[in-house]
Amino acid sequence: MDDDSVEADVVYLDYNATAPLRPEALEAILTAFHRVGNASSLHQAGRDAATRVDKARRQLADLLNCHPGEIIFTSGATEANNLALRAAYARGGRLVTTAVEHPAILETARAITVGASDALVVLPVDKDGTPDLGVLDAALDRSDVSVVSAMLANNETGVLTDLAPIVKTAHDAGALVHTDATQYVGRLPLDLAELEVDLLSLSAHKFGGPQGVGALVVRRDTSLPYMPLLIGGGQERGWRAGTLNVAGIVGLGAAADTARRHLEEEAIRVAELRDAFEAELIARVPDCVINGGGVARLPGVTSVTFPGVPADAVLAAMPDVAASDGSACASGAPSPSHVLLAMGRSRDDADSTVRFSLGYATSRRDIERSIVAVASAVGRVRAVLAATA
């Protein structure tokens, strides 16, 4: 049996780590690879490349309802997060974020505020992962906050953050608002004209584009002393030097266009599959716990705790299901999920939690197969643990 057939037999439920490449994105990428041209060159081949980049910029802008000129292409959300926080913090003042952010936010925030006493405020969250707005209000009362960064959707639990009150409170205090929308973009409708955040980060591979390309959106009326991480030819209006990744960018654009055209129907279908998955899993493993299950979540994400059953053992016992024991970016880390700990879960429960994430290509048959595999895996691990106790 070859590698392709082995992979095809696996139920893929790890969209939060990376989504399968959409066929439309693959076609756009392959077409770009057959053409030559640096998008910064003035000859015809260069202008053709620039035209393809401009088209992708418009496609992404259409998905987000923003102006194409507000988009800066990057290597992904990690770079976009770094650019956003470093530029906003350089205005002077404190940085506020939440305890359940992705490491690309938390580690960047810690790095740029190191040595500055009281420069970083980390908002605690409740049992469902919702930020404490009382602590935010107290921080903003001092009128020395430069930027508030809060994710739109959590990468581990799928829990959504209501940004509207955060944006209003922050703007009233003169602070900018950044959101890491990596898991949200392309999965639920997003209107930046209504949301009014100042900065937004995203990655193409979360909504069916290629890995290694993303974007930072900077609202046109936002005044920032931009702090480029890469200095050179001044591409992307000086925010990011370096030859543009034309093939990756056009793949991002094609994925954004496809996601936009199918957004509502995909969200409804995937939510129905997720709900069916959870209901059947609870029926078969009655003591399992759905983290964040009582609040609004992304349609395709479920974080499930199997009390007393190590997540890595469950994953090993179901090789035909691709899932995760947390954020892919923290894979192999010795510490339990900081997100679940912030939500008040014990270390044991955090270590016994598996994340399943569905997406545009997930089928009902995938869900039926995965339910059987997960319930069987949990049962077999528990039997082994009982026999060796």
C-alpha positions in Angstrom: 0.0 0.0 0.0 1.5 3.4 -1.0 1.7 6.5 1.2 -1.1 8.2 -0.7 -3.6 5.4 0.0 -2.6 5.3 3.7 -3.2 9.0 4.0 -6.5 8.8 2.2 -7.7 6.2 4.7 -7.2 8.6 7.7 -10.0 10.8 8.9 -8.5 14.3 9.1 -9.9 16.3 12.0 -7.1 18.7 12.6 -8.2 21.8 10.5 -7.1 24.1 13.3 -3.5 23.0 12.7 -3.8 23.3 9.0 -6.7 22.8 6.5 -6.3 20.7 3.4 -5.4 22.8 0.4 -8.5 23.8 -1.6 -8.4 22.7 -5.2 -8.9 26.3 -6.4 -5.8 27.3 -4.4 -3.7 24.5 -5.8 -4.7 25.3 -9.4 -3.8 29.0 -8.8 -0.4 28.0 -7.3 0.5 25.7 -10.1 -0.4 28.3 -12.7 1.8 30.8 -10.9 4.7 28.4 -10.8 4.6 28.1 -14.6 5.1 31.8 -15.0 8.1 33.9 -14.3 8.3 37.4 -12.9 9.3 39.3 -9.8 6.4 41.5 -8.7 8.7 44.4 -8.1 10.2 44.4 -11.6 9.1 46.9 -14.2 9.2 44.7 -17.3 6.1 42.9 -18.6 6.8 39.7 -16.7 7.1 41.7 -13.5 4.0 43.6 -14.1 2.1 40.4 -14.8 3.3 39.0 -11.4 2.2 42.3 -9.7 -1.2 42.0 -11.4 -1.7 38.5 -9.9 -0.6 39.8 -6.5 -3.1 42.7 -6.8 -5.9 40.3 -7.7 -5.1 38.2 -4.6 -5.1 41.3 -2.5 -8.6 42.2 -3.8 -9.8 38.7 -3.2 -8.7 38.8 0.5 -10.1 42.3 0.9 -13.5 41.1 -0.4 -13.5 38.3 2.2 -12.7 40.7 5.0 -14.7 43.8 3.7 -11.7 46.0 3.9 -9.6 48.1 1.4 -7.0 46.2 -0.6 -4.4 48.8 0.4 -4.8 47.9 4.0 -3.4 44.4 3.4 0.3 43.6 4.0 1.3 40.1 2.9 3.5 38.2 5.3 4.8 34.6 5.9 1.9 33.9 8.1 0.1 35.0 11.3 3.1 34.7 13.5 5.0 37.3 11.5 1.9 39.4 11.3 1.4 39.3 15.1 5.0 40.3 15.6 4.6 43.2 13.2 1.4 44.4 14.8 2.4 44.2 18.4 5.9 45.7 17.9 4.5 48.6 15.9 1.6 49.3 18.3 3.8 49.0 21.4 6.3 51.4 19.9 3.7 54.2 20.3 4.5 54.1 24.0 2.3 52.7 26.8 1.3 49.3 28.1 0.2 46.2 26.2 -2.9 44.3 27.2 -3.7 40.8 26.0 -5.5 37.7 27.3 -4.4 34.6 29.1 -5.7 32.3 26.3 -3.9 33.8 23.3 -1.7 31.9 20.9 2.0 31.7 21.8 2.7 34.0 18.8 1.0 36.7 20.8 1.9 35.9 24.4 5.6 35.2 23.7 5.9 38.3 21.5 4.2 40.4 24.1 6.6 39.1 26.8 9.6 39.6 24.6 8.9 43.3 23.7 7.9 44.3 27.2 10.8 42.5 29.0 12.4 44.7 31.5 9.6 47.2 31.6 7.8 46.9 34.9 4.0 46.7 34.6 4.2 47.1 30.8 2.2 43.9 30.1 -1.3 43.2 31.4 -2.7 39.7 30.8 -6.4 39.4 31.3 -7.7 36.4 33.1 -10.6 34.4 31.7 -13.6 32.5 33.1 -14.3 28.8 32.9 -15.4 29.2 29.3 -12.4 31.2 28.2 -14.1 34.6 28.1 -11.8 37.5 29.0 -12.5 39.5 32.2 -13.5 42.9 31.0 -13.4 44.3 34.5 -9.6 43.9 34.5 -9.5 45.5 31.0 -11.5 48.5 32.3 -9.2 48.9 35.2 -6.1 48.8 32.9 -7.6 51.3 30.5 -8.6 53.7 33.3 -4.9 54.6 33.6 -5.0 56.0 30.1 -1.5 54.6 29.3 -2.4 51.5 27.2 -1.0 51.5 23.7 -2.7 48.4 22.4 -5.2 45.7 23.4 -4.7 42.3 21.6 -7.5 39.8 21.8 -8.1 36.8 19.5 -11.4 36.4 17.7 -11.5 32.6 18.0 -9.4 30.4 20.3 -7.2 27.9 18.5 -7.7 25.1 21.1 -11.3 25.4 22.1 -12.9 27.4 19.3 -14.4 29.8 21.8 -15.3 33.2 20.2 -14.5 36.5 21.7 -17.0 39.3 21.5 -14.7 42.1 20.4 -17.3 44.8 20.1 -17.1 46.0 23.8 -13.4 45.6 23.8 -13.0 47.7 20.7 -15.3 50.5 22.1 -13.7 50.6 25.5 -10.1 50.5 24.1 -10.8 53.2 21.5 -12.5 55.4 24.1 -9.3 55.2 26.1 -7.1 56.0 23.1 -5.7 52.5 22.7 -5.4 50.5 19.4 -7.0 47.1 19.1 -5.3 44.1 17.4 -6.9 40.7 16.9 -5.4 37.4 15.9 -8.1 36.2 13.6 -6.2 33.2 12.3 -8.8 30.6 13.2 -11.8 32.8 12.3 -11.0 34.1 8.8 -12.7 32.0 6.1 -14.8 30.1 8.6 -17.3 32.7 9.7 -18.4 36.0 8.2 -16.1 38.9 9.1 -16.8 42.5 8.3 -13.9 44.8 9.2 -16.0 47.8 8.4 -18.2 46.9 11.4 -15.7 45.3 13.7 -13.4 48.4 13.6 -10.2 46.8 14.9 -7.1 48.6 13.9 -4.9 45.6 13.2 -5.8 42.0 12.2 -3.6 38.9 11.6 -4.3 35.8 9.5 -2.8 32.7 7.9 -3.8 31.3 4.5 -3.4 27.6 5.5 -6.2 27.8 8.1 -8.9 28.3 5.4 -7.5 26.2 2.6 -4.6 28.2 1.3 -0.9 27.3 1.3 1.3 27.2 4.3 3.9 29.9 4.7 1.8 32.9 3.6 -0.5 35.2 5.6 -1.3 38.9 6.1 -1.5 41.8 8.4 -4.4 44.2 7.9 -3.7 47.8 9.1 -6.7 50.1 9.0 -5.9 53.1 6.8 -6.5 55.7 9.5 -4.2 54.0 12.0 -1.1 56.0 12.8 1.8 53.6 13.5 5.5 53.9 13.7 5.9 50.7 11.7 8.7 48.4 12.9 9.6 46.0 10.0 11.2 42.7 11.0 12.8 42.4 7.6 14.6 45.5 6.2 15.6 45.7 2.6 13.9 46.8 -0.6 10.9 48.3 1.1 8.2 46.0 -0.4 4.7 46.0 1.1 4.8 49.8 1.8 8.0 49.3 3.9 6.3 46.9 6.3 8.0 43.8 4.9 11.0 43.8 2.7 11.8 40.8 0.4 10.6 39.4 -2.9 6.9 38.7 -2.8 5.9 35.0 -2.7 3.7 35.3 -5.8 2.6 31.6 -5.9 1.8 31.6 -2.2 -0.1 34.9 -2.4 -2.2 33.9 -5.4 -3.0 30.6 -3.5 -4.1 32.7 -0.5 -6.3 34.8 -2.8 -7.9 31.8 -4.5 -8.6 30.2 -1.1 -10.1 33.5 0.2 -12.3 33.8 -2.8 -13.6 30.2 -2.6 -14.2 30.5 1.2 -16.1 33.8 0.7 -18.4 32.2 -1.9 -19.2 29.2 0.2 -18.9 30.7 3.7 -22.4 30.5 5.0 -23.2 27.0 3.7 -19.9 25.6 4.9 -20.4 27.1 8.4 -23.9 25.6 8.8 -22.9 22.2 7.5 -19.7 22.0 9.6 -21.5 23.1 12.7 -24.1 20.4 12.2 -21.4 17.8 11.8 -19.6 19.0 15.0 -22.8 18.9 17.0 -23.5 15.4 15.8 -20.0 14.4 16.7 -20.3 15.8 20.2 -23.7 14.3 20.9 -22.7 10.8 19.8 -19.4 11.0 21.7 -21.2 12.1 24.9 -23.6 9.1 24.4 -20.7 6.7 24.1 -18.3 8.2 26.6 -20.7 9.8 29.2 -18.1 11.3 31.4 -16.3 13.3 28.7 -16.4 17.1 29.0 -16.7 19.6 26.1 -14.6 22.6 26.9 -16.3 25.9 26.1 -19.4 24.0 25.1 -21.7 26.5 26.8 -20.7 29.6 24.7 -20.3 30.6 21.1 -17.6 28.7 19.3 -16.2 28.2 15.8 -18.5 25.8 13.9 -16.0 23.0 13.5 -14.0 22.9 16.8 -14.5 20.7 19.8 -12.1 20.4 22.7 -12.9 17.2 24.6 -11.6 16.1 28.0 -11.6 12.4 28.8 -11.0 12.4 32.6 -8.1 10.2 33.6 -7.1 9.2 30.1 -3.9 10.8 28.7 -4.6 12.5 25.4 -1.4 11.2 23.8 -2.5 7.6 24.6 -5.9 8.2 23.0 -4.2 9.7 19.9 -1.9 6.7 19.6 -4.8 4.3 20.0 -6.6 5.8 17.0 -4.1 6.1 14.2 -6.8 6.3 11.6 -8.0 9.7 13.1 -5.8 12.8 12.8 -6.6 15.0 15.8 -4.5 17.0 18.3 -3.7 17.2 22.0 -3.7 21.0 21.8 -2.1 23.6 19.6 0.1 22.2 16.9 2.5 25.1 17.6 3.1 23.7 21.1 3.4 20.1 20.0 5.9 18.2 22.1 5.9 20.8 24.8 6.2 19.3 28.3 3.7 21.7 29.8 -0.1 21.2 29.6 -2.3 23.6 27.7 -2.0 27.2 29.0 -5.4 27.8 27.6 -7.1 25.1 29.6 -5.2 26.0 32.7 -6.3 29.6 32.3 -9.9 28.3 32.1 -9.5 26.6 35.5 -8.9 23.1 34.3 -6.5 20.9 36.3 -3.2 19.8 34.9 -4.5 16.2 34.7 -7.6 17.3 32.8 -5.5 19.5 30.5 -3.3 16.4 29.8 -6.5 14.4 29.0 -7.9 16.7 26.4 -8.1 16.1 22.6 -8.9 18.8 20.1 -11.0 17.8 17.1 -11.4 20.4 14.3 -13.5 19.9 11.2 -13.7 21.9 8.0 -14.9 22.3 4.5 -14.0 18.8 3.3 -15.2 16.9 6.3 -18.0 14.4 5.5 -20.7 12.7 7.6 -18.9 9.4 6.9 -15.8 10.9 8.5 -17.7 11.7 11.6 -19.3 8.3 11.8 -15.9 6.6 11.4 -14.2 8.9 14.0 -16.9 8.4 16.6 -16.3 4.6 16.5 -12.5 5.1 16.6 -12.5 7.7 19.4 -14.9 5.7 21.7 -12.9 2.5 21.1 -9.6 4.2 21.8 -10.8 5.7 25.1 -12.2 2.4 26.1 -9.0 0.5 25.3 -6.7 3.0 27.1 -8.9 2.9 30.2 -8.8 -0.9 30.1 -5.0 -0.9 30.0 -4.8 1.7 32.8 -7.1 -0.4 35.0 -5.2 -3.5 34.3 -1.9 -1.9 35.3 -3.2 0.0 38.3 
